[in-house]
Amino acid sequence: MKLYKFRSLDNMDYALDIILNERLYCPEYSELNDPFEGLFNQLMPGSFDSGFDNGFSTSNKTISNVDELLADSYHTRVCSLTSDLHDVRLWSHYADSHRGIAIELDFTNRIDDVTEVK
């Protein structure tokens, strides 16, 4: 599976770090700067019984209040990638208005490390 990370060239060190060191920065939930990034819904066990299988497993962890949900999510690290190399919005927002680059990453042998978010 080929995924892409869009980068501005304003700070070349970040792009070179991805390429040369083969690593991605994954900020904690609390560090996300996009107001829509990291918004999520959580299905609580027993909250509905639709019989629908979406292909994703759900946790049996019981969370009793919103504070616990947020505290748990703040330890989650996120790295946003895309499978769409031609998305104009991504080039505009994350690749310096089409002046940056898209770095191709091959996750073919690491598919278990990737979760698609819709």
Summary of the structure (lengths in Angstrom):
residues: 118
radius of gyration: 17.0
end to end distance: 16.9
largest distance: 49.8
contacts: 209
relative contact order: 0.32
helix: 29%
strand: 13%
